[in-house]
C-alpha cells in the first residue's frame, strides 16, 4: 500500500513537473507573442501615418494637376479663338479674291 502511494506520489510529481514546464513554456510563448503584438501595432501605426502622408501627397499632386489642366484649358480656349478669328480672316480674303475675279471678268467682258 505504501509502495502504491509512493508510486502515485512519483506519478503526481512527474505530472506536476510536466505541468510546470508546460506553464513556463506557455508563459515564454505568451511573452514572445506580446512582444510581436506590440511590434505589429507599432508597424500598423507607422503604416497608417505613412498612408496619411501619402494621401496628402496624392491630394497635393491632384491639386497641381488640376491647376495645370485649368491653365491648359484657358490657353487652348484663347488659341481656339485666335484660330477661328484667323479662319474668318482667311474666309474674308477668299471672298475678296473671288470678288476681284468677278470684277476683272466683268471688266474684260465690258471692253
N, CA, C and O atoms as a printed pandas DataFrame, in Angstrom:
     atom_number atom_name residue_name chain_id  residue_number  x_coord  y_coord  z_coord
0              1         N          UNK        A               1    0.812   -1.189    0.000
1              2        CA          UNK        A               1    0.000    0.000    0.000
2              3         C          UNK        A               1    0.867    1.270    0.000
3              4         O          UNK        A               1    0.601    2.229   -0.724
4              5         N          UNK        A               2    1.914    1.239    0.839
5              6        CA          UNK        A               2    2.831    2.374    0.899
6              7         C          UNK        A               2    3.522    2.526   -0.445
7              8         O          UNK        A               2    3.704    3.633   -0.953
8              9         N          UNK        A               3    3.901    1.386   -1.008
9             10        CA          UNK        A               3    4.564    1.418   -2.309
10            11         C          UNK        A               3    3.606    2.002   -3.349
11            12         O          UNK        A               3    4.051    2.770   -4.202
12            13         N          UNK        A               4    2.348    1.683   -3.318
13            14        CA          UNK        A               4    1.345    2.193   -4.254
14            15         C          UNK        A               4    1.194    3.710   -4.074
15            16         O          UNK        A               4    1.095    4.446   -5.056
16            17         N          UNK        A               5    1.177    4.166   -2.837
17            18        CA          UNK        A               5    1.077    5.594   -2.558
18            19         C          UNK        A               5    2.322    6.315   -3.068
19            20         O          UNK        A               5    2.214    7.403   -3.633
20            21         N          UNK        A               6    3.514    5.717   -2.874
21            22        CA          UNK        A               6    4.757    6.322   -3.351
22            23         C          UNK        A               6    4.758    6.412   -4.882
23            24         O          UNK        A               6    5.202    7.407   -5.454
24            25         N          UNK        A               7    4.258    5.366   -5.529
25            26        CA          UNK        A               7    4.177    5.388   -6.999
26            27         C          UNK        A               7    3.227    6.498   -7.450
27            28         O          UNK        A               7    3.531    7.246   -8.380
28            29         N          UNK        A               8    2.100    6.595   -6.797
29            30        CA          UNK        A               8    1.146    7.668   -7.138
30            31         C          UNK        A               8    1.770    9.048   -6.899
31            32         O          UNK        A               8    1.590    9.972   -7.691
32            33         N          UNK        A               9    2.508    9.165   -5.784
33            34        CA          UNK        A               9    3.173   10.424   -5.469
34            35         C          UNK        A               9    4.215   10.768   -6.528
35            36         O          UNK        A               9    4.303   11.918   -6.958
36            37         N          UNK        A              10    5.007    9.779   -6.954
37            38        CA          UNK        A              10    6.005    9.998   -8.002
38            39         C          UNK        A              10    5.319   10.376   -9.319
39            40         O          UNK        A              10    5.765   11.276  -10.032
40            41         N          UNK        A              11    4.227    9.670   -9.625
41            42        CA          UNK        A              11    3.478    9.969  -10.851
42            43         C          UNK        A              11    2.904   11.385  -10.788
43            44         O          UNK        A              11    2.951   12.121  -11.773
44            45         N          UNK        A              12    2.378   11.751   -9.661
45            46        CA          UNK        A              12    1.821   13.097   -9.494
46            47         C          UNK        A              12    2.933   14.142   -9.549
47            48         O          UNK        A              12    2.730   15.232  -10.083
48            49         N          UNK        A              13    4.103   13.821   -9.005
49            50        CA          UNK        A              13    5.237   14.732   -9.059
50            51         C          UNK        A              13    5.685   14.939  -10.500
51            52         O          UNK        A              13    5.971   16.063  -10.912
52            53         N          UNK        A              14    5.745   13.833  -11.276
53            54        CA          UNK        A              14    6.116   13.940  -12.696
54            55         C          UNK        A              14    5.101   14.794  -13.443
55            56         O          UNK        A              14    5.466   15.628  -14.271
56            57         N          UNK        A              15    3.826   14.578  -13.145
57            58        CA          UNK        A              15    2.780   15.371  -13.804
58            59         C          UNK        A              15    2.910   16.848  -13.423
59            60         O          UNK        A              15    2.755   17.728  -14.270
60            61         N          UNK        A              16    3.192   17.111  -12.161
61            62        CA          UNK        A              16    3.329   18.494  -11.705
62            63         C          UNK        A              16    4.525   19.160  -12.387
63            64         O          UNK        A              16    4.434   20.307  -12.824
64            65         N          UNK        A              17    5.649   18.435  -12.477
65            66        CA          UNK        A              17    6.834   18.981  -13.151
66            67         C          UNK        A              17    6.517   19.242  -14.618
67            68         O          UNK        A              17    6.880   20.282  -15.168
68            69         N          UNK        A              18    5.830   18.278  -15.249
69            70        CA          UNK        A              18    5.463   18.441  -16.661
70            71         C          UNK        A              18    4.528   19.638  -16.829
71            72         O          UNK        A              18    4.667   20.415  -17.774
72            73         N          UNK        A              19    3.574   19.781  -15.905
73            74        CA          UNK        A              19    2.645   20.909  -15.973
74            75         C          UNK        A              19    3.379   22.227  -15.762
75            76         O          UNK        A              19    3.087   23.207  -16.446
76            77         N          UNK        A              20    4.328   22.270  -14.826
77            78        CA          UNK        A              20    5.112   23.484  -14.596
78            79         C          UNK        A              20    5.951   23.829  -15.820
79            80         O          UNK        A              20    6.062   24.994  -16.202
80            81         N          UNK        A              21    6.539   22.807  -16.429
81            82        CA          UNK        A              21    7.318   23.038  -17.659
82            83         C          UNK        A              21    6.427   23.581  -18.766
83            84         O          UNK        A              21    6.802   24.506  -19.487
84            85         N          UNK        A              22    5.247   22.997  -18.890
85            86        CA          UNK        A              22    4.299   23.475  -19.905
86            87         C          UNK        A              22    3.881   24.898  -19.608
87            88         O          UNK        A              22    3.799   25.730  -20.512
88            89         N          UNK        A              23    3.616   25.185  -18.331
89            90        CA          UNK        A              23    3.220   26.538  -17.944
90            91         C          UNK        A              23    4.338   27.524  -18.238
91            92         O          UNK        A              23    4.085   28.612  -18.756
92            93         N          UNK        A              24    5.572   27.156  -17.913
93            94        CA          UNK        A              24    6.722   28.023  -18.181
94            95         C          UNK        A              24    6.871   28.262  -19.680
95            96         O          UNK        A              24    7.107   29.386  -20.123
96            97         N          UNK        A              25    6.729   27.185  -20.455
97            98        CA          UNK        A              25    6.849   27.286  -21.905
98            99         C          UNK        A              25    5.745   28.191  -22.463
99           100         O          UNK        A              25    6.002   29.022  -23.335
100          101         N          UNK        A              26    4.521   28.030  -21.959
101          102        CA          UNK        A              26    3.407   28.862  -22.424
102          103         C          UNK        A              26    3.597   30.324  -22.014
103          104         O          UNK        A              26    3.237   31.229  -22.768
104          105         N          UNK        A              27    4.158   30.562  -20.829
105          106        CA          UNK        A              27    4.437   31.941  -20.402
106          107         C          UNK        A              27    5.465   32.591  -21.323
107          108         O          UNK        A              27    5.327   33.753  -21.708
108          109         N          UNK        A              28    6.508   31.814  -21.673
109          110        CA          UNK        A              28    7.522   32.346  -22.594
110          111         C          UNK        A              28    6.912   32.646  -23.954
111          112         O          UNK        A              28    7.180   33.688  -24.553
112          113         N          UNK        A              29    6.086   31.718  -24.435
113          114        CA          UNK        A              29    5.427   31.920  -25.733
114          115         C          UNK        A              29    4.500   33.129  -25.670
115          116         O          UNK        A              29    4.432   33.919  -26.611
116          117         N          UNK        A              30    3.788   33.267  -24.555
117          118        CA          UNK        A              30    2.896   34.411  -24.371
118          119         C          UNK        A              30    3.692   35.716  -24.386
119          120         O          UNK        A              30    3.281   36.692  -25.014
120          121         N          UNK        A              31    4.830   35.728  -23.694
121          122        CA          UNK        A              31    5.675   36.931  -23.673
122          123         C          UNK        A              31    6.163   37.269  -25.076
123          124         O          UNK        A              31    6.175   38.434  -25.472
124          125         N          UNK        A              32    6.566   36.243  -25.827
125          126        CA          UNK        A              32    7.022   36.462  -27.202
126          127         C          UNK        A              32    5.884   37.017  -28.064
127          128         O          UNK        A              32    6.079   37.939  -28.856
128          129         N          UNK        A              33    4.702   36.440  -27.891
129          130        CA          UNK        A              33    3.556   36.915  -28.665
130          131         C          UNK        A              33    3.174   38.344  -28.281
131          132         O          UNK        A              33    2.742   39.118  -29.136
132          133         N          UNK        A              34    3.327   38.697  -27.018
133          134        CA          UNK        A              34    3.045   40.070  -26.587
134          135         C          UNK        A              34    4.016   41.052  -27.248
135          136         O          UNK        A              34    3.624   42.138  -27.675
136          137         N          UNK        A              35    5.288   40.651  -27.325
137          138        CA          UNK        A              35    6.289   41.498  -27.992
138          139         C          UNK        A              35    5.952   41.644  -29.476
139          140         O          UNK        A              35    6.019   42.739  -30.034
140          141         N          UNK        A              36    5.588   40.526  -30.107
141          142        CA          UNK        A              36    5.215   40.582  -31.526
142          143         C          UNK        A              36    3.991   41.462  -31.732
143          144         O          UNK        A              36    3.934   42.242  -32.683
144          145         N          UNK        A              37    3.011   41.338  -30.840
145          146        CA          UNK        A              37    1.819   42.167  -30.940
146          147         C          UNK        A              37    2.170   43.647  -30.839
147          148         O          UNK        A              37    1.666   44.471  -31.602
148          149         N          UNK        A              38    3.041   43.970  -29.887
149          150        CA          UNK        A              38    3.474   45.367  -29.737
150          151         C          UNK        A              38    4.165   45.853  -31.004
151          152         O          UNK        A              38    3.920   46.968  -31.466
152          153         N          UNK        A              39    5.034   45.008  -31.565
153          154        CA          UNK        A              39    5.734   45.381  -32.803
154          155         C          UNK        A              39    4.754   45.568  -33.961
155          156         O          UNK        A              39    4.885   46.505  -34.749
156          157         N          UNK        A              40    3.774   44.671  -34.057
157          158        CA          UNK        A              40    2.787   44.785  -35.142
158          159         C          UNK        A              40    1.939   46.043  -34.978
159          160         O          UNK        A              40    1.592   46.703  -35.958
160          161         N          UNK        A              41    1.610   46.364  -33.729
161          162        CA          UNK        A              41    0.836   47.589  -33.503
162          163         C          UNK        A              41    1.650   48.816  -33.912
163          164         O          UNK        A              41    1.124   49.740  -34.533
164          165         N          UNK        A              42    2.932   48.818  -33.562
165          166        CA          UNK        A              42    3.797   49.942  -33.936
166          167         C          UNK        A              42    3.915   50.040  -35.454
167          168         O          UNK        A              42    3.843   51.128  -36.025
168          169         N          UNK        A              43    4.096   48.897  -36.095
169          170        CA          UNK        A              43    4.205   48.880  -37.559
170          171         C          UNK        A              43    2.903   49.348  -38.198
171          172         O          UNK        A              43    2.914   50.100  -39.173
172          173         N          UNK        A              44    1.790   48.899  -37.646
173          174        CA          UNK        A              44    0.484   49.297  -38.163
174          175         C          UNK        A              44    0.289   50.809  -38.045
175          176         O          UNK        A              44   -0.201   51.453  -38.972
176          177         N          UNK        A              45    0.673   51.360  -36.913
177          178        CA          UNK        A              45    0.554   52.804  -36.716
178          179         C          UNK        A              45    1.460   53.555  -37.688
179          180         O          UNK        A              45    1.072   54.578  -38.253
180          181         N          UNK        A              46    2.667   53.036  -37.875
181          182        CA          UNK        A              46    3.587   53.670  -38.834
182          183         C          UNK        A              46    3.012   53.635  -40.246
183          184         O          UNK        A              46    3.121   54.604  -40.997
184          185         N          UNK        A              47    2.400   52.506  -40.594
185          186        CA          UNK        A              47    1.780   52.402  -41.921
186          187         C          UNK        A              47    0.614   53.366  -42.059
187          188         O          UNK        A              47    0.421   53.967  -43.116
188          189         N          UNK        A              48   -0.162   53.516  -40.995
189          190        CA          UNK        A              48   -1.278   54.470  -41.044
190          191         C          UNK        A              48   -0.770   55.889  -41.246
191          192         O          UNK        A              48   -1.305   56.647  -42.055
192          193         N          UNK        A              49    0.272   56.237  -40.496
193          194        CA          UNK        A              49    0.842   57.577  -40.644
194          195         C          UNK        A              49    1.412   57.770  -42.048
195          196         O          UNK        A              49    1.252   58.827  -42.657
196          197         N          UNK        A              50    2.081   56.727  -42.551
197          198        CA          UNK        A              50    2.623   56.794  -43.908
198          199         C          UNK        A              50    1.521   56.917  -44.941
199          200         O          UNK        A              50    1.649   57.647  -45.924
200          201         N          UNK        A              51    0.435   56.193  -44.707
201          202        CA          UNK        A              51   -0.690   56.262  -45.633
202          203         C          UNK        A              51   -1.300   57.656  -45.627
203          204         O          UNK        A              51   -1.658   58.187  -46.678
204          205         N          UNK        A              52   -1.419   58.249  -44.442
205          206        CA          UNK        A              52   -1.945   59.610  -44.351
206          207         C          UNK        A              52   -1.025   60.584  -45.080
207          208         O          UNK        A              52   -1.491   61.483  -45.779
208          209         N          UNK        A              53    0.286   60.400  -44.913
209          210        CA          UNK        A              53    1.244   61.265  -45.609
210          211         C          UNK        A              53    1.146   61.069  -47.114
211          212         O          UNK        A              53    1.191   62.032  -47.879
212          213         N          UNK        A              54    1.011   59.801  -47.540
213          214        CA          UNK        A              54    0.872   59.524  -48.972
214          215         C          UNK        A              54   -0.410   60.131  -49.513
215          216         O          UNK        A              54   -0.428   60.659  -50.625
216          217         N          UNK        A              55   -1.477   60.060  -48.739
217          218        CA          UNK        A              55   -2.749   60.635  -49.176
218          219         C          UNK        A              55   -2.615   62.144  -49.333
219          220         O          UNK        A              55   -3.135   62.724  -50.286
220          221         N          UNK        A              56   -1.917   62.774  -48.398
221          222        CA          UNK        A              56   -1.695   64.217  -48.504
222          223         C          UNK        A              56   -0.883   64.547  -49.760
223          224         O          UNK        A              56   -1.165   65.528  -50.448
224          225         N          UNK        A              57    0.113   63.733  -50.049
225          226        CA          UNK        A              57    0.926   63.939  -51.254
226          227         C          UNK        A              57    0.083   63.761  -52.507
227          228         O          UNK        A              57    0.196   64.533  -53.459
228          229         N          UNK        A              58   -0.766   62.732  -52.499
229          230        CA          UNK        A              58   -1.646   62.491  -53.657
230          231         C          UNK        A              58   -2.585   63.683  -53.857
231          232         O          UNK        A              58   -2.819   64.121  -54.983
232          233         N          UNK        A              59   -3.111   64.191  -52.761
233          234        CA          UNK        A              59   -4.007   65.359  -52.868
234          235         C          UNK        A              59   -3.267   66.565  -53.438
235          236         O          UNK        A              59   -3.791   67.276  -54.296
236          237         N          UNK        A              60   -2.045   66.790  -52.956
237          238        CA          UNK        A              60   -1.255   67.916  -53.471
238          239         C          UNK        A              60   -0.977   67.740  -54.958
239          240         O          UNK        A              60   -1.075   68.693  -55.731
240          241         N          UNK        A              61   -0.629   66.514  -55.359
241          242        CA          UNK        A              61   -0.361   66.246  -56.778
242          243         C          UNK        A              61   -1.623   66.433  -57.610
243          244         O          UNK        A              61   -1.570   66.964  -58.720
244          245         N          UNK        A              62   -2.757   65.997  -57.071
245          246        CA          UNK        A              62   -4.020   66.164  -57.794
246          247         C          UNK        A              62   -4.356   67.643  -57.947
247          248         O          UNK        A              62   -4.818   68.069  -59.005
248          249         N          UNK        A              63   -4.127   68.423  -56.900
249          250        CA          UNK        A              63   -4.375   69.865  -56.987
250          251         C          UNK        A              63   -3.467   70.521  -58.022
251          252         O          UNK        A              63   -3.905   71.371  -58.797
252          253         N          UNK        A              64   -2.199   70.118  -58.025
253          254        CA          UNK        A              64   -1.263   70.679  -59.010
254          255         C          UNK        A              64   -1.686   70.295  -60.425
255          256         O          UNK        A              64   -1.636   71.119  -61.338
256          257         N          UNK        A              65   -2.100   69.045  -60.603
257          258        CA          UNK        A              65   -2.552   68.595  -61.924
258          259         C          UNK        A              65   -3.801   69.362  -62.348
259          260         O          UNK        A              65   -3.940   69.737  -63.513
260          261         N          UNK        A              66   -4.705   69.593  -61.403
261          262        CA          UNK        A              66   -5.921   70.349  -61.707
262          263         C          UNK        A              66   -5.580   71.765  -62.148
263          264         O          UNK        A              66   -6.141   72.265  -63.123
264          265         N          UNK        A              67   -4.668   72.407  -61.439
265          266        CA          UNK        A              67   -4.274   73.765  -61.812
266          267         C          UNK        A              67   -3.639   73.788  -63.206
267          268         O          UNK        A              67   -3.908   74.687  -64.004
268          269         N          UNK        A              68   -2.802   72.802  -63.487
269          270        CA          UNK        A              68   -2.187   72.719  -64.816
270          271         C          UNK        A              68   -3.243   72.504  -65.885
271          272         O          UNK        A              68   -3.192   73.114  -66.953
272          273         N          UNK        A              69   -4.191   71.643  -65.596
273          274        CA          UNK        A              69   -5.266   71.369  -66.553
274          275         C          UNK        A              69   -6.101   72.619  -66.816
275          276         O          UNK        A              69   -6.454   72.903  -67.961
276          277         N          UNK        A              70   -6.417   73.361  -65.763
277          278        CA          UNK        A              70   -7.189   74.599  -65.941
278          279         C          UNK        A              70   -6.407   75.612  -66.764
279          280         O          UNK        A              70   -6.990   76.324  -67.582
280          281         N          UNK        A              71   -5.105   75.685  -66.560
281          282        CA          UNK        A              71   -4.265   76.592  -67.347
282          283         C          UNK        A              71   -4.270   76.183  -68.816
283          284         O          UNK        A              71   -4.382   77.028  -69.704
284          285         N          UNK        A              72   -4.150   74.884  -69.063
285          286        CA          UNK        A              72   -4.169   74.383  -70.445
286          287         C          UNK        A              72   -5.510   74.689  -71.096
287          288         O          UNK        A              72   -5.566   75.090  -72.259
288          289         N          UNK        A              73   -6.591   74.498  -70.342
289          290        CA          UNK        A              73   -7.924   74.783  -70.890
290          291         C          UNK        A              73   -8.044   76.255  -71.261
291          292         O          UNK        A              73   -8.532   76.589  -72.341
292          293         N          UNK        A              74   -7.601   77.134  -70.370
293          294        CA          UNK        A              74   -7.673   78.572  -70.640
294          295         C          UNK        A              74   -6.844   78.931  -71.870
295          296         O          UNK        A              74   -7.302   79.666  -72.746
296          297         N          UNK        A              75   -5.628   78.410  -71.927
297          298        CA          UNK        A              75   -4.765   78.697  -73.082
298          299         C          UNK        A              75   -5.339   78.124  -74.364
299          300         O          UNK        A              75   -5.247   78.755  -75.417
300          301         N          UNK        A              76   -5.930   76.940  -74.292
301          302        CA          UNK        A              76   -6.471   76.339  -75.516
302          303         C          UNK        A              76   -7.683   77.121  -76.005
303          304         O          UNK        A              76   -7.892   77.253  -77.211
304          305         N          UNK        A              77   -8.483   77.642  -75.076
305          306        CA          UNK        A              77   -9.628   78.468  -75.496
306          307         C          UNK        A              77   -9.143   79.708  -76.240
307          308         O          UNK        A              77   -9.707   80.088  -77.266
308          309         N          UNK        A              78   -8.092   80.332  -75.711
309          310        CA          UNK        A              78   -7.538   81.517  -76.384
310          311         C          UNK        A              78   -6.999   81.135  -77.759
311          312         O          UNK        A              78   -7.185   81.872  -78.727
312          313         N          UNK        A              79   -6.339   79.994  -77.846
313          314        CA          UNK        A              79   -5.807   79.549  -79.142
314          315         C          UNK        A              79   -6.936   79.247  -80.115
315          316         O          UNK        A              79   -6.842   79.562  -81.301
316          317         N          UNK        A              80   -7.993   78.643  -79.616
317          318        CA          UNK        A              80   -9.140   78.340  -80.497
318          319         C          UNK        A              80   -9.776   79.628  -80.998
319          320         O          UNK        A              80  -10.146   79.729  -82.168
320          321         N          UNK        A              81   -9.905   80.619  -80.106
321          322        CA          UNK        A              81  -10.461   81.912  -80.535
322          323         C          UNK        A              81   -9.591   82.533  -81.631
323          324         O          UNK        A              81  -10.106   83.055  -82.620
324          325         N          UNK        A              82   -8.271   82.473  -81.446
325          326        CA          UNK        A              82   -7.353   83.025  -82.457
326          327         C          UNK        A              82   -7.482   82.256  -83.763
327          328         O          UNK        A              82   -7.463   82.843  -84.845
328          329         N          UNK        A              83   -7.614   80.931  -83.653
329          330        CA          UNK        A              83   -7.743   80.105  -84.850
330          331         C          UNK        A              83   -9.027   80.434  -85.605
331          332         O          UNK        A              83   -9.012   80.550  -86.830
332          333         N          UNK        A              84  -10.130   80.583  -84.889
333          334        CA          UNK        A              84  -11.410   80.925  -85.519
334          335         C          UNK        A              84  -11.323   82.307  -86.154
335          336         O          UNK        A              84  -11.804   82.522  -87.266
336          337         N          UNK        A              85  -10.710   83.230  -85.442
337          338        CA          UNK        A              85  -10.551   84.584  -85.990
338          339         C          UNK        A              85   -9.705   84.550  -87.260
339          340         O          UNK        A              85  -10.018   85.208  -88.252
340          341         N          UNK        A              86   -8.619   83.765  -87.206
341          342        CA          UNK        A              86   -7.777   83.629  -88.399
342          343         C          UNK        A              86   -8.533   82.989  -89.551
343          344         O          UNK        A              86   -8.372   83.398  -90.701
344          345         N          UNK        A              87   -9.355   81.992  -89.256
345          346        CA          UNK        A              87  -10.147   81.336  -90.306
346          347         C          UNK        A              87  -11.150   82.320  -90.904
347          348         O          UNK        A              87  -11.371   82.341  -92.115
348          349         N          UNK        A              88  -11.754   83.136  -90.034
349          350        CA          UNK        A              88  -12.694   84.143  -90.542
350          351         C          UNK        A              88  -11.969   85.158  -91.420
351          352         O          UNK        A              88  -12.498   85.582  -92.447
352          353         N          UNK        A              89  -10.770   85.544  -91.021
353          354        CA          UNK        A              89   -9.983   86.487  -91.841
354          355         C          UNK        A              89   -9.635   85.864  -93.185
355          356         O          UNK        A              89   -9.719   86.527  -94.218
356          357         N          UNK        A              90   -9.244   84.588  -93.178
357          358        CA          UNK        A              90   -8.929   83.904  -94.432
358          359         C          UNK        A              90  -10.163   83.804  -95.326
359          360         O          UNK        A              90  -10.065   83.945  -96.545
360          361         N          UNK        A              91  -11.329   83.560  -94.716
361          362        CA          UNK        A              91  -12.570   83.498  -95.493
362          363         C          UNK        A              91  -12.861   84.847  -96.145
363          364         O          UNK        A              91  -13.297   84.915  -97.295
364          365         N          UNK        A              92  -12.612   85.922  -95.388
365          366        CA          UNK        A              92  -12.814   87.268  -95.926
366          367         C          UNK        A              92  -11.881   87.521  -97.108
367          368         O          UNK        A              92  -12.287   88.068  -98.133
368          369         N          UNK        A              93  -10.615   87.109  -96.943
369          370        CA          UNK        A              93   -9.648   87.279  -98.042
370          371         C          UNK        A              93  -10.099   86.459  -99.254
371          372         O          UNK        A              93  -10.031   86.931 -100.389
372          373         N          UNK        A              94  -10.557   85.232  -99.007
373          374        CA          UNK        A              94  -11.028   84.390 -100.116
374          375         C          UNK        A              94  -12.228   85.027 -100.796
375          376         O          UNK        A              94  -12.326   85.014 -102.023
376          377         N          UNK        A              95  -13.141   85.583 -100.009
377          378        CA          UNK        A              95  -14.301   86.266 -100.595
378          379         C          UNK        A              95  -13.867   87.473 -101.410
379          380         O          UNK        A              95  -14.411   87.722 -102.486
380          381         N          UNK        A              96  -12.887   88.230 -100.907
381          382        CA          UNK        A              96  -12.389   89.399 -101.654
382          383         C          UNK        A              96  -11.740   88.970 -102.963
383          384         O          UNK        A              96  -11.944   89.593 -104.005
384          385         N          UNK        A              97  -10.944   87.884 -102.895
385          386        CA          UNK        A              97  -10.298   87.410 -104.117
386          387         C          UNK        A              97  -11.335   86.947 -105.139
387          388         O          UNK        A              97  -11.185   87.172 -106.340
388          389         N          UNK        A              98  -12.386   86.299 -104.644
389          390        CA          UNK        A              98  -13.458   85.871 -105.542
390          391         C          UNK        A              98  -14.122   87.087 -106.179
391          392         O          UNK        A              98  -14.412   87.091 -107.375
392          393         N          UNK        A              99  -14.360   88.114 -105.373
393          394        CA          UNK        A              99  -14.974   89.342 -105.879
394          395         C          UNK        A              99  -14.077   90.005 -106.912
395          396         O          UNK        A              99  -14.557   90.499 -107.933
396          397         N          UNK        A             100  -12.786   90.017 -106.651
397          398        CA          UNK        A             100  -11.851   90.629 -107.591
398          399         C          UNK        A             100  -11.884   89.872 -108.910
399          400         O          UNK        A             100  -11.858   90.482 -109.979
400          401         N          UNK        A             101  -11.941   88.521 -108.839
401          402        CA          UNK        A             101  -12.024   87.732 -110.059
402          403         C          UNK        A             101  -13.288   88.086 -110.834
403          404         O          UNK        A             101  -13.240   88.213 -112.057
404          405         N          UNK        A             102  -14.401   88.246 -110.157
405          406        CA          UNK        A             102  -15.669   88.588 -110.826
406          407         C          UNK        A             102  -15.588   89.977 -111.454
407          408         O          UNK        A             102  -16.039   90.204 -112.576
408          409         N          UNK        A             103  -14.987   90.911 -110.679
409          410        CA          UNK        A             103  -14.860   92.278 -111.188
410          411         C          UNK        A             103  -13.971   92.282 -112.429
411          412         O          UNK        A             103  -14.283   92.952 -113.413
412          413         N          UNK        A             104  -12.871   91.540 -112.386
413          414        CA          UNK        A             104  -11.978   91.529 -113.532
414          415         C          UNK        A             104  -12.637   90.837 -114.720
415          416         O          UNK        A             104  -12.366   91.212 -115.861
416          417         N          UNK        A             105  -13.500   89.830 -114.492
417          418        CA          UNK        A             105  -14.209   89.173 -115.586
418          419         C          UNK        A             105  -15.202   90.128 -116.224
419          420         O          UNK        A             105  -15.337   90.185 -117.446
420          421         N          UNK        A             106  -15.898   90.880 -115.371
421          422        CA          UNK        A             106  -16.867   91.855 -115.907
422          423         C          UNK        A             106  -16.141   92.947 -116.662
423          424         O          UNK        A             106  -16.639   93.396 -117.694
424          425         N          UNK        A             107  -14.996   93.392 -116.198
425          426        CA          UNK        A             107  -14.222   94.432 -116.858
426          427         C          UNK        A             107  -13.711   93.944 -118.208
427          428         O          UNK        A             107  -13.714   94.709 -119.173
428          429         N          UNK        A             108  -13.288   92.738 -118.298
429          430        CA          UNK        A             108  -12.772   92.202 -119.568
430          431         C          UNK        A             108  -13.919   92.028 -120.553
431          432         O          UNK        A             108  -13.733   92.237 -121.752
432          433         N          UNK        A             109  -15.088   91.655 -120.080
433          434        CA          UNK        A             109  -16.228   91.494 -120.969
434          435         C          UNK        A             109  -16.712   92.843 -121.493
435          436         O          UNK        A             109  -17.171   92.957 -122.629
436          437         N          UNK        A             110  -16.599   93.864 -120.640
437          438        CA          UNK        A             110  -17.089   95.182 -120.975
438          439         C          UNK        A             110  -16.175   95.942 -121.895
439          440         O          UNK        A             110  -16.595   96.996 -122.372
440          441         N          UNK        A             111  -14.976   95.520 -122.192
441          442        CA          UNK        A             111  -14.035   96.279 -123.011
442          443         C          UNK        A             111  -14.391   96.267 -124.407
443          444         O          UNK        A             111  -13.693   96.864 -125.227
